[in-house]
Amino acid sequence: MKATVYKYTWKHEIAFATRKQLEFRKVPLQPGMVFVDLLNGRAYRVHSIFKAKENDRFHTAMPEDVVQTFPARPLTDEELAALRERYKFQPNELTGPGEEFAILDLVTTPS
């Protein structure tokens, strides 16, 4: 059984056409959700999700769904370590920011 992949064009803070994209596999993003970069602990709150207009994405091949985010409270070192352990995230020299994310709401909800 193949998991559904939710793809988004990502606009962080105030941005015009963007080249950034996001993917999540467990659930689609919803306004109010917070997701975290597992490499650096930066957290992002989803402000809105909408269909792309002409100037929202760099190229029409990018996802049609756009997620608009703003900064959320970054995780402490302890919170980030616990999240990395839960997701079995092992960064290496090739891992860069923006490559691995976890939805914080899923982490705090019992499985």
DRENMARFI-434795 format. One record per residue: residue number from 1; residue in one letter; x, y, z negated of N, C-alpha, C in turn. Coordinates in steps of 0.02 Angstrom, whole numbers, plus 50000, padded with zeros to 5 digits. Each point is the difference from the previous one (the first is absolute). Example, Ala and Ser with C-alpha at 12.3 -4.5 7.8 and 13.67 -1.06 7.14 Angstrom:
2
<r><seq>1</seq><type>A</type><n_x>50660</n_x><n_y>49716</n_y><n_z>49610</n_z><ca_x>49955</ca_x><ca_y>50059</ca_y><ca_z>50000</ca_z><c_x>50045</c_x><c_y>50060</c_y><c_z>50000</c_z></r>
<r><seq>2</seq><type>S</type><n_x>49982</n_x><n_y>50053</n_y><n_z>50036</n_z><ca_x>50042</ca_x><ca_y>50059</ca_y><ca_z>49997</ca_z><c_x>49961</c_x><c_y>50055</c_y><c_z>49963</c_z></r>
END
This chain:
111
<r><seq>1</seq><type>M</type><n_x>50042</n_x><n_y>49941</n_y><n_z>50000</n_z><ca_x>49958</ca_x><ca_y>50059</ca_y><ca_z>50000</ca_z><c_x>50045</c_x><c_y>50062</c_y><c_z>50000</c_z></r>
<r><seq>2</seq><type>K</type><n_x>49990</n_x><n_y>50042</n_y><n_z>50048</n_z><ca_x>50041</ca_x><ca_y>50060</ca_y><ca_z>50007</ca_z><c_x>49969</c_x><c_y>50058</c_y><c_z>49962</c_z></r>
<r><seq>3</seq><type>A</type><n_x>50041</n_x><n_y>50035</n_y><n_z>49961</n_z><ca_x>49976</ca_x><ca_y>50056</ca_y><ca_z>49961</ca_z><c_x>49986</c_x><c_y>50060</c_y><c_z>50045</c_z></r>
<r><seq>4</seq><type>T</type><n_x>49949</n_x><n_y>50039</n_y><n_z>49982</n_z><ca_x>49986</ca_x><ca_y>50061</ca_y><ca_z>50037</ca_z><c_x>50053</c_x><c_y>50052</c_y><c_z>49984</c_z></r>
<r><seq>5</seq><type>V</type><n_x>50022</n_x><n_y>50035</n_y><n_z>50051</n_z><ca_x>50049</ca_x><ca_y>50054</ca_y><ca_z>49991</ca_z><c_x>49965</c_x><c_y>50066</c_y><c_z>50013</c_z></r>
<r><seq>6</seq><type>Y</type><n_x>50005</n_x><n_y>50045</n_y><n_z>49951</n_z><ca_x>49971</ca_x><ca_y>50067</ca_y><ca_z>50005</ca_z><c_x>50056</c_x><c_y>50049</c_y><c_z>50018</c_z></r>
<r><seq>7</seq><type>K</type><n_x>49994</n_x><n_y>50030</n_y><n_z>50059</n_z><ca_x>50052</ca_x><ca_y>50045</ca_y><ca_z>50024</ca_z><c_x>49975</c_x><c_y>50071</c_y><c_z>50001</c_z></r>
<r><seq>8</seq><type>Y</type><n_x>50045</n_x><n_y>50046</n_y><n_z>49982</n_z><ca_x>49983</ca_x><ca_y>50071</ca_y><ca_z>49995</ca_z><c_x>50056</c_x><c_y>50043</c_y><c_z>50028</c_z></r>
<r><seq>9</seq><type>T</type><n_x>49979</n_x><n_y>50056</n_y><n_z>50029</n_z><ca_x>50046</ca_x><ca_y>50055</ca_y><ca_z>50012</ca_z><c_x>50002</c_x><c_y>50038</c_y><c_z>49934</c_z></r>
<r><seq>10</seq><type>W</type><n_x>50061</n_x><n_y>50017</n_y><n_z>49976</n_z><ca_x>50007</ca_x><ca_y>50028</ca_y><ca_z>49933</ca_z><c_x>50018</c_x><c_y>50074</c_y><c_z>50004</c_z></r>
<r><seq>11</seq><type>K</type><n_x>49957</n_x><n_y>50041</n_y><n_z>49971</n_z><ca_x>50013</ca_x><ca_y>50072</ca_y><ca_z>49994</ca_z><c_x>50008</c_x><c_y>50015</c_y><c_z>49926</c_z></r>
<r><seq>12</seq><type>H</type><n_x>50061</n_x><n_y>50019</n_y><n_z>49980</n_z><ca_x>50013</ca_x><ca_y>50016</ca_y><ca_z>49930</ca_z><c_x>50004</c_x><c_y>50076</c_y><c_z>49992</c_z></r>
<r><seq>13</seq><type>E</type><n_x>49965</n_x><n_y>50025</n_y><n_z>49950</n_z><ca_x>49994</ca_x><ca_y>50071</ca_y><ca_z>49986</ca_z><c_x>49972</c_x><c_y>50035</c_y><c_z>50063</c_z></r>
<r><seq>14</seq><type>I</type><n_x>50024</n_x><n_y>50058</n_y><n_z>50015</n_z><ca_x>49974</ca_x><ca_y>50037</ca_y><ca_z>50059</ca_z><c_x>50045</c_x><c_y>49983</c_y><c_z>50059</c_z></r>
<r><seq>15</seq><type>A</type><n_x>49973</n_x><n_y>49965</n_y><n_z>50049</n_z><ca_x>50039</ca_x><ca_y>49979</ca_y><ca_z>50057</ca_z><c_x>49957</c_x><c_y>50004</c_y><c_z>50063</c_z></r>
<r><seq>16</seq><type>F</type><n_x>50033</n_x><n_y>50015</n_y><n_z>50055</n_z><ca_x>49966</ca_x><ca_y>49997</ca_y><ca_z>50065</ca_z><c_x>50012</c_x><c_y>49931</c_y><c_z>50029</c_z></r>
<r><seq>17</seq><type>A</type><n_x>50013</n_x><n_y>49995</n_y><n_z>50063</n_z><ca_x>50011</ca_x><ca_y>49934</ca_y><ca_z>50031</ca_z><c_x>50057</c_x><c_y>49964</c_y><c_z>49963</c_z></r>
<r><seq>18</seq><type>T</type><n_x>49988</n_x><n_y>49938</n_y><n_z>49982</n_z><ca_x>50048</ca_x><ca_y>49962</ca_y><ca_z>49961</ca_z><c_x>50022</c_x><c_y>49937</c_y><c_z>50037</c_z></r>
<r><seq>19</seq><type>R</type><n_x>50058</n_x><n_y>49976</n_y><n_z>49983</n_z><ca_x>50026</ca_x><ca_y>49937</ca_y><ca_z>50028</ca_z><c_x>49997</c_x><c_y>49943</c_y><c_z>49949</c_z></r>
<r><seq>20</seq><type>K</type><n_x>49977</n_x><n_y>50016</n_y><n_z>49939</n_z><ca_x>50001</ca_x><ca_y>49950</ca_y><ca_z>49946</ca_z><c_x>49938</c_x><c_y>49955</c_y><c_z>50004</c_z></r>
<r><seq>21</seq><type>Q</type><n_x>50012</n_x><n_y>49936</n_y><n_z>49985</n_z><ca_x>49947</ca_x><ca_y>49950</ca_y><ca_z>49999</ca_z><c_x>50005</c_x><c_y>49959</c_y><c_z>49936</c_z></r>
<r><seq>22</seq><type>L</type><n_x>49943</n_x><n_y>49973</n_y><n_z>49979</n_z><ca_x>49997</ca_x><ca_y>49956</ca_y><ca_z>49941</ca_z><c_x>49961</c_x><c_y>49938</c_y><c_z>50018</c_z></r>
<r><seq>23</seq><type>E</type><n_x>50015</n_x><n_y>49945</n_y><n_z>49964</n_z><ca_x>49962</ca_x><ca_y>49938</ca_y><ca_z>50006</ca_z><c_x>49988</c_x><c_y>49972</c_y><c_z>49931</c_z></r>
<r><seq>24</seq><type>F</type><n_x>49940</n_x><n_y>49975</n_y><n_z>49988</n_z><ca_x>49983</ca_x><ca_y>49964</ca_y><ca_z>49939</ca_z><c_x>49964</c_x><c_y>49937</c_y><c_z>50019</c_z></r>
<r><seq>25</seq><type>R</type><n_x>50010</n_x><n_y>49947</n_y><n_z>49961</n_z><ca_x>49971</ca_x><ca_y>49935</ca_y><ca_z>50017</ca_z><c_x>49943</c_x><c_y>49978</c_y><c_z>49954</c_z></r>
<r><seq>26</seq><type>K</type><n_x>49997</n_x><n_y>50021</n_y><n_z>49939</n_z><ca_x>49949</ca_x><ca_y>49974</ca_y><ca_z>49955</ca_z><c_x>49932</c_x><c_y>50033</c_y><c_z>50007</c_z></r>
<r><seq>27</seq><type>V</type><n_x>49999</n_x><n_y>50066</n_y><n_z>49997</n_z><ca_x>49938</ca_x><ca_y>50037</ca_y><ca_z>50004</ca_z><c_x>50012</c_x><c_y>50065</c_y><c_z>50039</c_z></r>
<r><seq>28</seq><type>P</type><n_x>49947</n_x><n_y>50028</n_y><n_z>50028</n_z><ca_x>50008</ca_x><ca_y>50065</ca_y><ca_z>50033</ca_z><c_x>50008</c_x><c_y>50054</c_y><c_z>49947</c_z></r>
<r><seq>29</seq><type>L</type><n_x>50035</n_x><n_y>50054</n_y><n_z>50018</n_z><ca_x>50007</ca_x><ca_y>50057</ca_y><ca_z>49955</ca_z><c_x>49932</c_x><c_y>50035</c_y><c_z>49994</c_z></r>
<r><seq>30</seq><type>Q</type><n_x>49990</n_x><n_y>50031</n_y><n_z>49942</n_z><ca_x>49940</ca_x><ca_y>50039</ca_y><ca_z>49987</ca_z><c_x>50021</c_x><c_y>50066</c_y><c_z>49967</c_z></r>
<r><seq>31</seq><type>P</type><n_x>49962</n_x><n_y>50054</n_y><n_z>50009</n_z><ca_x>50016</ca_x><ca_y>50062</ca_y><ca_z>49965</ca_z><c_x>50005</c_x><c_y>49989</c_y><c_z>49924</c_z></r>
<r><seq>32</seq><type>G</type><n_x>50050</n_x><n_y>50030</n_y><n_z>49970</n_z><ca_x>50012</ca_x><ca_y>49992</ca_y><ca_z>49929</ca_z><c_x>50050</c_x><c_y>49946</c_y><c_z>49982</c_z></r>
<r><seq>33</seq><type>M</type><n_x>50012</n_x><n_y>49953</n_y><n_z>50045</n_z><ca_x>50050</ca_x><ca_y>49948</ca_y><ca_z>49987</ca_z><c_x>50070</c_x><c_y>50030</c_y><c_z>49996</c_z></r>
<r><seq>34</seq><type>V</type><n_x>50043</n_x><n_y>49967</n_y><n_z>49964</n_z><ca_x>50070</ca_x><ca_y>50020</ca_y><ca_z>49996</ca_z><c_x>50042</c_x><c_y>49941</c_y><c_z>50024</c_z></r>
<r><seq>35</seq><type>F</type><n_x>50048</n_x><n_y>50014</n_y><n_z>50045</n_z><ca_x>50048</ca_x><ca_y>49948</ca_y><ca_z>50019</ca_z><c_x>50070</c_x><c_y>50025</c_y><c_z>49987</c_z></r>
<r><seq>36</seq><type>V</type><n_x>50046</n_x><n_y>49952</n_y><n_z>49991</n_z><ca_x>50067</ca_x><ca_y>50015</ca_y><ca_z>49976</ca_z><c_x>50052</c_x><c_y>49972</c_y><c_z>50048</c_z></r>
<r><seq>37</seq><type>D</type><n_x>50052</n_x><n_y>50038</n_y><n_z>50014</n_z><ca_x>50057</ca_x><ca_y>49977</ca_y><ca_z>50038</ca_z><c_x>50042</c_x><c_y>49956</c_y><c_z>49953</c_z></r>
<r><seq>38</seq><type>L</type><n_x>50006</n_x><n_y>49937</n_y><n_z>50015</n_z><ca_x>50035</ca_x><ca_y>49954</ca_y><ca_z>49956</ca_z><c_x>50076</c_x><c_y>50012</c_y><c_z>49997</c_z></r>
<r><seq>39</seq><type>L</type><n_x>50027</n_x><n_y>50039</n_y><n_z>50046</n_z><ca_x>50071</ca_x><ca_y>50014</ca_y><ca_z>49998</ca_z><c_x>50016</c_x><c_y>50057</c_y><c_z>49952</c_z></r>
<r><seq>40</seq><type>N</type><n_x>49963</n_x><n_y>50055</n_y><n_z>50005</n_z><ca_x>50019</ca_x><ca_y>50058</ca_y><ca_z>49960</ca_z><c_x>49950</c_x><c_y>50019</c_y><c_z>49946</c_z></r>
<r><seq>41</seq><type>G</type><n_x>49943</n_x><n_y>49966</n_y><n_z>49996</n_z><ca_x>49951</ca_x><ca_y>50014</ca_y><ca_z>49947</ca_z><c_x>49955</c_x><c_y>50060</c_y><c_z>50013</c_z></r>
<r><seq>42</seq><type>R</type><n_x>50006</n_x><n_y>50031</n_y><n_z>50057</n_z><ca_x>49956</ca_x><ca_y>50057</ca_y><ca_z>50015</ca_z><c_x>49929</c_x><c_y>49975</c_y><c_z>50010</c_z></r>
<r><seq>43</seq><type>A</type><n_x>49953</n_x><n_y>50037</n_y><n_z>49973</n_z><ca_x>49930</ca_x><ca_y>49981</ca_y><ca_z>50004</ca_z><c_x>49961</c_x><c_y>50050</c_y><c_z>50042</c_z></r>
<r><seq>44</seq><type>Y</type><n_x>49950</n_x><n_y>49975</n_y><n_z>50036</n_z><ca_x>49960</ca_x><ca_y>50041</ca_y><ca_z>50045</ca_z><c_x>49926</c_x><c_y>49988</c_y><c_z>49987</c_z></r>
<r><seq>45</seq><type>R</type><n_x>49962</n_x><n_y>50053</n_y><n_z>49991</n_z><ca_x>49928</ca_x><ca_y>49995</ca_y><ca_z>49989</ca_z><c_x>49965</c_x><c_y>50011</c_y><c_z>50067</c_z></r>
<r><seq>46</seq><type>V</type><n_x>49954</n_x><n_y>49955</n_y><n_z>50018</n_z><ca_x>49962</ca_x><ca_y>50006</ca_y><ca_z>50062</ca_z><c_x>49947</c_x><c_y>50054</c_y><c_z>49990</c_z></r>
<r><seq>47</seq><type>H</type><n_x>50005</n_x><n_y>50052</n_y><n_z>50040</n_z><ca_x>49951</ca_x><ca_y>50055</ca_y><ca_z>49998</ca_z><c_x>49941</c_x><c_y>49984</c_y><c_z>50046</c_z></r>
<r><seq>48</seq><type>S</type><n_x>50014</n_x><n_y>49978</n_y><n_z>50061</n_z><ca_x>49947</ca_x><ca_y>49985</ca_y><ca_z>50047</ca_z><c_x>50024</c_x><c_y>49953</c_y><c_z>50054</c_z></r>
<r><seq>49</seq><type>I</type><n_x>49952</n_x><n_y>49969</n_y><n_z>50034</n_z><ca_x>50014</ca_x><ca_y>49958</ca_y><ca_z>50057</ca_z><c_x>49951</c_x><c_y>50021</c_y><c_z>50054</c_z></r>
<r><seq>50</seq><type>F</type><n_x>50025</n_x><n_y>50010</n_y><n_z>50060</n_z><ca_x>49958</ca_x><ca_y>50025</ca_y><ca_z>50054</ca_z><c_x>50026</c_x><c_y>49976</c_y><c_z>50067</c_z></r>
<r><seq>51</seq><type>K</type><n_x>49960</n_x><n_y>50006</n_y><n_z>50052</n_z><ca_x>50020</ca_x><ca_y>49983</ca_y><ca_z>50068</ca_z><c_x>50045</c_x><c_y>50055</c_y><c_z>50028</c_z></r>
<r><seq>52</seq><type>A</type><n_x>50053</n_x><n_y>49979</n_y><n_z>50033</n_z><ca_x>50049</ca_x><ca_y>50047</ca_y><ca_z>50026</ca_z><c_x>49970</c_x><c_y>50046</c_y><c_z>50053</c_z></r>
<r><seq>53</seq><type>K</type><n_x>50020</n_x><n_y>50062</n_y><n_z>49996</n_z><ca_x>49984</ca_x><ca_y>50049</ca_y><ca_z>50051</ca_z><c_x>50064</c_x><c_y>50012</c_y><c_z>50041</c_z></r>
<r><seq>54</seq><type>E</type><n_x>49995</n_x><n_y>50042</n_y><n_z>50050</n_z><ca_x>50055</ca_x><ca_y>50011</ca_y><ca_z>50047</ca_z><c_x>50067</c_x><c_y>50015</c_y><c_z>49967</c_z></r>
<r><seq>55</seq><type>N</type><n_x>50001</n_x><n_y>50042</n_y><n_z>49949</n_z><ca_x>50064</ca_x><ca_y>50022</ca_y><ca_z>49970</ca_z><c_x>50019</c_x><c_y>49963</c_y><c_z>49936</c_z></r>
<r><seq>56</seq><type>D</type><n_x>49967</n_x><n_y>49945</n_y><n_z>49984</n_z><ca_x>50015</ca_x><ca_y>49964</ca_y><ca_z>49938</ca_z><c_x>50058</c_x><c_y>49951</c_y><c_z>50006</c_z></r>
<r><seq>57</seq><type>R</type><n_x>50010</n_x><n_y>49973</n_y><n_z>50059</n_z><ca_x>50052</ca_x><ca_y>49949</ca_y><ca_z>50008</ca_z><c_x>50044</c_x><c_y>50017</c_y><c_z>50060</c_z></r>
<r><seq>58</seq><type>F</type><n_x>50062</n_x><n_y>49976</n_y><n_z>49997</n_z><ca_x>50048</ca_x><ca_y>50016</ca_y><ca_z>50052</ca_z><c_x>49982</c_x><c_y>49968</c_y><c_z>50067</c_z></r>
<r><seq>59</seq><type>H</type><n_x>49971</n_x><n_y>49940</n_y><n_z>49997</n_z><ca_x>49985</ca_x><ca_y>49964</ca_y><ca_z>50061</ca_z><c_x>49934</c_x><c_y>49962</c_y><c_z>49991</c_z></r>
<r><seq>60</seq><type>T</type><n_x>49961</n_x><n_y>49993</n_y><n_z>50053</n_z><ca_x>49936</ca_x><ca_y>49966</ca_y><ca_z>49995</ca_z><c_x>50006</c_x><c_y>49925</c_y><c_z>49987</c_z></r>
<r><seq>61</seq><type>A</type><n_x>50060</n_x><n_y>49972</n_y><n_z>50006</n_z><ca_x>50010</ca_x><ca_y>49929</ca_y><ca_z>49983</ca_z><c_x>50003</c_x><c_y>49988</c_y><c_z>49925</c_z></r>
<r><seq>62</seq><type>M</type><n_x>50006</n_x><n_y>50054</n_y><n_z>49962</n_z><ca_x>50001</ca_x><ca_y>49994</ca_y><ca_z>49927</ca_z><c_x>49929</c_x><c_y>49984</c_y><c_z>49975</c_z></r>
<r><seq>63</seq><type>P</type><n_x>49994</n_x><n_y>49975</n_y><n_z>49939</n_z><ca_x>49933</ca_x><ca_y>49982</ca_y><ca_z>49974</ca_z><c_x>49951</c_x><c_y>50059</c_y><c_z>50003</c_z></r>
<r><seq>64</seq><type>E</type><n_x>49937</n_x><n_y>49984</n_y><n_z>50016</n_z><ca_x>49948</ca_x><ca_y>50050</ca_y><ca_z>50004</ca_z><c_x>49978</c_x><c_y>50025</c_y><c_z>49931</c_z></r>
<r><seq>65</seq><type>D</type><n_x>50005</n_x><n_y>49957</n_y><n_z>49950</n_z><ca_x>49982</ca_x><ca_y>50021</ca_y><ca_z>49932</ca_z><c_x>50059</c_x><c_y>50039</c_y><c_z>49969</c_z></r>
<r><seq>66</seq><type>V</type><n_x>49985</n_x><n_y>50059</n_y><n_z>49975</n_z><ca_x>50051</ca_x><ca_y>50043</ca_y><ca_z>49970</ca_z><c_x>49988</c_x><c_y>50002</c_y><c_z>49925</c_z></r>
<r><seq>67</seq><type>V</type><n_x>50053</n_x><n_y>49991</n_y><n_z>49961</n_z><ca_x>49996</ca_x><ca_y>50007</ca_y><ca_z>49927</ca_z><c_x>50037</c_x><c_y>50064</c_y><c_z>49981</c_z></r>
<r><seq>68</seq><type>Q</type><n_x>49966</n_x><n_y>50044</n_y><n_z>49964</n_z><ca_x>50029</ca_x><ca_y>50062</ca_y><ca_z>49975</ca_z><c_x>50016</c_x><c_y>49991</c_y><c_z>49927</c_z></r>
<r><seq>69</seq><type>T</type><n_x>50064</n_x><n_y>50011</n_y><n_z>49981</n_z><ca_x>50020</ca_x><ca_y>49989</ca_y><ca_z>49931</ca_z><c_x>50033</c_x><c_y>50063</c_y><c_z>49971</c_z></r>
<r><seq>70</seq><type>F</type><n_x>50003</n_x><n_y>50001</n_y><n_z>49934</n_z><ca_x>50035</ca_x><ca_y>50051</ca_y><ca_z>49962</ca_z><c_x>50039</c_x><c_y>49964</c_y><c_z>49945</c_z></r>
<r><seq>71</seq><type>P</type><n_x>50052</n_x><n_y>50031</n_y><n_z>49973</n_z><ca_x>50039</ca_x><ca_y>49967</ca_y><ca_z>49949</ca_z><c_x>49959</c_x><c_y>49982</c_y><c_z>49938</c_z></r>
<r><seq>72</seq><type>A</type><n_x>50017</n_x><n_y>49943</n_y><n_z>49971</n_z><ca_x>49972</ca_x><ca_y>49980</ca_y><ca_z>49935</ca_z><c_x>50060</c_x><c_y>49993</c_y><c_z>49953</c_z></r>
<r><seq>73</seq><type>R</type><n_x>49986</n_x><n_y>49988</n_y><n_z>49937</n_z><ca_x>50054</ca_x><ca_y>49994</ca_y><ca_z>49951</ca_z><c_x>50046</c_x><c_y>49942</c_y><c_z>50019</c_z></r>
<r><seq>74</seq><type>P</type><n_x>50066</n_x><n_y>50012</n_y><n_z>50006</n_z><ca_x>50046</ca_x><ca_y>49945</ca_y><ca_z>50015</ca_z><c_x>50002</c_x><c_y>49951</c_y><c_z>49942</c_z></r>
<r><seq>75</seq><type>L</type><n_x>50018</n_x><n_y>49939</n_y><n_z>50014</n_z><ca_x>50005</ca_x><ca_y>49950</ca_y><ca_z>49948</ca_z><c_x>50064</c_x><c_y>50010</c_y><c_z>49960</c_z></r>
<r><seq>76</seq><type>T</type><n_x>49996</n_x><n_y>49980</n_y><n_z>49937</n_z><ca_x>50061</ca_x><ca_y>49999</ca_y><ca_z>49959</ca_z><c_x>50042</c_x><c_y>49941</c_y><c_z>50024</c_z></r>
<r><seq>77</seq><type>D</type><n_x>50063</n_x><n_y>49998</n_y><n_z>49979</n_z><ca_x>50044</ca_x><ca_y>49944</ca_y><ca_z>50018</ca_z><c_x>49971</c_x><c_y>49934</c_y><c_z>49977</c_z></r>
<r><seq>78</seq><type>E</type><n_x>49969</n_x><n_y>49999</n_y><n_z>49940</n_z><ca_x>49971</ca_x><ca_y>49939</ca_y><ca_z>49972</ca_z><c_x>49939</c_x><c_y>49978</c_y><c_z>50041</c_z></r>
<r><seq>79</seq><type>E</type><n_x>49957</n_x><n_y>50048</n_y><n_z>50018</n_z><ca_x>49941</ca_x><ca_y>49983</ca_y><ca_z>50040</ca_z><c_x>50021</c_x><c_y>49974</c_y><c_z>50069</c_z></r>
<r><seq>80</seq><type>L</type><n_x>50050</n_x><n_y>50031</n_y><n_z>50030</n_z><ca_x>50024</ca_x><ca_y>49979</ca_y><ca_z>50066</ca_z><c_x>50030</c_x><c_y>49930</c_y><c_z>49996</c_z></r>
<r><seq>81</seq><type>A</type><n_x>50039</n_x><n_y>49986</n_y><n_z>49949</n_z><ca_x>50030</ca_x><ca_y>49933</ca_y><ca_z>49991</ca_z><c_x>49946</c_x><c_y>49947</c_y><c_z>49993</c_z></r>
<r><seq>82</seq><type>A</type><n_x>49948</n_x><n_y>50015</n_y><n_z>49961</n_z><ca_x>49945</ca_x><ca_y>49952</ca_y><ca_z>49991</ca_z><c_x>49962</c_x><c_y>49989</c_y><c_z>50065</c_z></r>
<r><seq>83</seq><type>L</type><n_x>49989</n_x><n_y>50052</n_y><n_z>50038</n_z><ca_x>49965</ca_x><ca_y>49995</ca_y><ca_z>50064</ca_z><c_x>50042</c_x><c_y>49960</c_y><c_z>50050</c_z></r>
<r><seq>84</seq><type>R</type><n_x>50064</n_x><n_y>50013</n_y><n_z>50003</n_z><ca_x>50044</ca_x><ca_y>49962</ca_y><ca_z>50045</ca_z><c_x>50000</c_x><c_y>49926</c_y><c_z>49982</c_z></r>
<r><seq>85</seq><type>E</type><n_x>50000</n_x><n_y>49985</n_y><n_z>49935</n_z><ca_x>49999</ca_x><ca_y>49930</ca_y><ca_z>49978</ca_z><c_x>49935</c_x><c_y>49967</c_y><c_z>50021</c_z></r>
<r><seq>86</seq><type>R</type><n_x>49945</n_x><n_y>50034</n_y><n_z>49990</n_z><ca_x>49935</ca_x><ca_y>49972</ca_y><ca_z>50017</ca_z><c_x>49995</c_x><c_y>49984</c_y><c_z>50075</c_z></r>
<r><seq>87</seq><type>Y</type><n_x>50027</n_x><n_y>50045</n_y><n_z>50041</n_z><ca_x>49997</ca_x><ca_y>49991</ca_y><ca_z>50073</ca_z><c_x>50061</c_x><c_y>49964</c_y><c_z>50029</c_z></r>
<r><seq>88</seq><type>K</type><n_x>50045</n_x><n_y>49979</n_y><n_z>49956</n_z><ca_x>50061</ca_x><ca_y>49965</ca_y><ca_z>50020</ca_z><c_x>50039</c_x><c_y>50040</c_y><c_z>50053</c_z></r>
<r><seq>89</seq><type>F</type><n_x>50005</n_x><n_y>50065</n_y><n_z>49988</n_z><ca_x>50034</ca_x><ca_y>50046</ca_y><ca_z>50045</ca_z><c_x>50074</c_x><c_y>50001</c_y><c_z>49983</c_z></r>
<r><seq>90</seq><type>Q</type><n_x>50041</n_x><n_y>49983</n_y><n_z>50048</n_z><ca_x>50073</ca_x><ca_y>50000</ca_y><ca_z>49992</ca_z><c_x>50030</c_x><c_y>50045</c_y><c_z>50054</c_z></r>
<r><seq>91</seq><type>P</type><n_x>50014</n_x><n_y>50064</n_y><n_z>49983</n_z><ca_x>50030</ca_x><ca_y>50044</ca_y><ca_z>50050</ca_z><c_x>50071</c_x><c_y>49977</c_y><c_z>50017</c_z></r>
<r><seq>92</seq><type>N</type><n_x>50020</n_x><n_y>50014</n_y><n_z>50061</n_z><ca_x>50069</ca_x><ca_y>49986</ca_y><ca_z>50020</ca_z><c_x>50027</c_x><c_y>50062</c_y><c_z>50036</c_z></r>
<r><seq>93</seq><type>E</type><n_x>50059</n_x><n_y>49996</n_y><n_z>50027</n_z><ca_x>50032</ca_x><ca_y>50057</ca_y><ca_z>50031</ca_z><c_x>49964</c_x><c_y>50025</c_y><c_z>50063</c_z></r>
<r><seq>94</seq><type>L</type><n_x>49956</n_x><n_y>49959</n_y><n_z>50028</n_z><ca_x>49963</ca_x><ca_y>50019</ca_y><ca_z>50060</ca_z><c_x>49931</c_x><c_y>50029</c_y><c_z>49984</c_z></r>
<r><seq>95</seq><type>T</type><n_x>49978</n_x><n_y>49995</n_y><n_z>49938</n_z><ca_x>49934</ca_x><ca_y>50024</ca_y><ca_z>49981</ca_z><c_x>50001</c_x><c_y>50076</c_y><c_z>49993</c_z></r>
<r><seq>96</seq><type>G</type><n_x>49953</n_x><n_y>50032</n_y><n_z>50032</n_z><ca_x>49996</ca_x><ca_y>50073</ca_y><ca_z>49996</ca_z><c_x>49933</c_x><c_y>50021</c_y><c_z>49970</c_z></r>
<r><seq>97</seq><type>P</type><n_x>49995</n_x><n_y>50063</n_y><n_z>49978</n_z><ca_x>49937</ca_x><ca_y>50025</ca_y><ca_z>49974</ca_z><c_x>49945</c_x><c_y>49993</c_y><c_z>50051</c_z></r>
<r><seq>98</seq><type>G</type><n_x>49940</n_x><n_y>49987</n_y><n_z>49977</n_z><ca_x>49943</ca_x><ca_y>49995</ca_y><ca_z>50045</ca_z><c_x>49992</c_x><c_y>49934</c_y><c_z>50034</c_z></r>
<r><seq>99</seq><type>E</type><n_x>50035</n_x><n_y>49948</n_y><n_z>49978</n_z><ca_x>49995</ca_x><ca_y>49935</ca_y><ca_z>50032</ca_z><c_x>49956</c_x><c_y>49951</c_y><c_z>49962</c_z></r>
<r><seq>100</seq><type>E</type><n_x>49997</n_x><n_y>50005</n_y><n_z>49934</n_z><ca_x>49961</ca_x><ca_y>49954</ca_y><ca_z>49959</ca_z><c_x>49959</c_x><c_y>50040</c_y><c_z>49950</c_z></r>
<r><seq>101</seq><type>F</type><n_x>49934</n_x><n_y>49989</n_y><n_z>50001</n_z><ca_x>49956</ca_x><ca_y>50036</ca_y><ca_z>49955</ca_z><c_x>49956</c_x><c_y>49951</c_y><c_z>49962</c_z></r>
<r><seq>102</seq><type>A</type><n_x>49977</n_x><n_y>50022</n_y><n_z>49942</n_z><ca_x>49951</ca_x><ca_y>49962</ca_y><ca_z>49961</ca_z><c_x>49945</c_x><c_y>50048</c_y><c_z>49980</c_z></r>
<r><seq>103</seq><type>I</type><n_x>49938</n_x><n_y>49977</n_y><n_z>50003</n_z><ca_x>49943</ca_x><ca_y>50042</ca_y><ca_z>49979</ca_z><c_x>49996</c_x><c_y>49994</c_y><c_z>49924</c_z></r>
<r><seq>104</seq><type>L</type><n_x>50009</n_x><n_y>50056</n_y><n_z>49967</n_z><ca_x>50003</ca_x><ca_y>50001</ca_y><ca_z>49927</ca_z><c_x>49935</c_x><c_y>49975</c_y><c_z>49969</c_z></r>
<r><seq>105</seq><type>D</type><n_x>49943</n_x><n_y>50016</n_y><n_z>50029</n_z><ca_x>49937</ca_x><ca_y>49978</ca_y><ca_z>49972</ca_z><c_x>49995</c_x><c_y>49923</c_y><c_z>49998</c_z></r>
<r><seq>106</seq><type>L</type><n_x>50031</n_x><n_y>49966</n_y><n_z>50047</n_z><ca_x>49999</ca_x><ca_y>49927</ca_y><ca_z>50000</ca_z><c_x>50045</c_x><c_y>49972</c_y><c_z>49946</c_z></r>
<r><seq>107</seq><type>V</type><n_x>50052</n_x><n_y>50036</n_y><n_z>49983</n_z><ca_x>50047</ca_x><ca_y>49977</ca_y><ca_z>49949</ca_z><c_x>49968</c_x><c_y>50003</c_y><c_z>49931</c_z></r>
<r><seq>108</seq><type>T</type><n_x>49959</n_x><n_y>50050</n_y><n_z>49988</n_z><ca_x>49970</ca_x><ca_y>50009</ca_y><ca_z>49934</ca_z><c_x>49935</c_x><c_y>49962</c_y><c_z>49991</c_z></r>
<r><seq>109</seq><type>T</type><n_x>49975</n_x><n_y>49969</n_y><n_z>50054</n_z><ca_x>49939</ca_x><ca_y>49961</ca_y><ca_z>49996</ca_z><c_x>50018</c_x><c_y>49927</c_y><c_z>49988</c_z></r>
<r><seq>110</seq><type>P</type><n_x>49970</n_x><n_y>49967</n_y><n_z>49951</n_z><ca_x>50016</ca_x><ca_y>49929</ca_y><ca_z>49989</ca_z><c_x>49986</c_x><c_y>49958</c_y><c_z>50062</c_z></r>
<r><seq>111</seq><type>S</type><n_x>50042</n_x><n_y>49950</n_y><n_z>50012</n_z><ca_x>49993</ca_x><ca_y>49958</ca_y><ca_z>50059</ca_z><c_x>49946</c_x><c_y>49948</c_y><c_z>49990</c_z></r>
END
